[in-house]
Amino acid sequence: MDQPELMRAIAITEHGGPEVLKIDYVPTPVPGHGQILIRVAFAGVNRPDALQRAGSYNPPAGASPLPGLECSGHVAAVGPGVTRWRVGDAVCALLPGGGYASHALTWETHALPIPEGLSMAEAACLPETCFTVWSNMVMRGGLRAGERFLVHGGSSGIGTTAIQIADALGARVFATAGSAEKCAAIAELGAEAINYRDDDFVAILRATGGADLILDMVGGPYLPRNVKALADDGRLVQIAFLSGAKVELNFAEVMMRRLTITGSTLRPQSVLQKTRIAQEVEAHVWPMIARGALRPVMDSTFPLDDAAKAHARMESSAHIGKIVLEVPGDD
């Protein structure tokens, strides 16, 4: 199927606030060996998109300069060597970038089938979030049934996904949030909610024996507090630094209590490693969706042209769950 020479996209015109996101027309990408081109239906909005827009999270070499790390849609074209997908297949996919556009390119091994019972909008919420949560919480953090698990930012897309997956794995789940409304929302998902404005998560977790695993995206002053909240032999997995990456930390406690501090960022990882994560997600998370143990929590949907409004919504931190962009069909 012939593709348009130019496609509609949201470009980052300069580094700055949401207002720098503007509609543009750019060349439609062509899939290379092992790649597929997706006609985007919905694109997920994530914190790394805002960091890229602000100039603090540059795309890897060879990736699209357009924002957008996940999407749902239909396969529009396949490159040489592609065996799993055919033109017209419905997929959701992790992207190296470029999701805020009518067409996006990715590796065939980074695309997964739309889970049965989910809408295209819901499916667009899955890849970046599920890959991040599963790879850090389970593959890196080793969460097991019966353990105590704490996730910060429980009402975010990452948080709401982590709560549901951890609950499905049989963990005792704690989550922090900053309002009564958000605490109520995460409690409905199965977490013991902690309003960090009113309560001390360290004291609450220590009273239970400490967290076996903490998934944190806040950083900054939370780092030493997380260490105190861990049980002996506990693990801390850091996935972002909303409050800063540098802090003073007494490693004597880490040594004496045999703690593990680790972390990762998804986007810079190799194609092969993301393929391994995709295989794990399809094998373990997709069945959770099938049996109703996991469903994306949706906050809002914006037209592609309103990407700036979507970013403003995300950066207000008023949202609960995921924000997506709806991409209009071909004229």
Secondary structure, 3 states (H helix, E strand, C coil): CCCCCEEEEEEECCCCCHHHEEEEEEECCCCCCCEEEEEEEEEEECHHHHHHHHCCCCCCCCCCCCCCCEEEEEEEEECCCCCCCCCCCEEEEECCCCCCECEEEEEHHHEEECCCCCCHHHHCCCHHHHHHHHHHHHHHCCCCCCCEEEECCCCEHHHHHHHHHHHHHCCEEEEEECCHHHHHHHHHCCCEEEECCCCCHHHHHHHHCCEEEEEECCCCCHHHHHHHHEEEEEEEEECCCCCCCCCCCCHHHHHHCCCEEEECCCCCCCHHHHHHHHHHHHHHHHHHHHCCCCCCCEEEEEEHHHHHHHHHHHHHCCCCEEEEEECCCCC
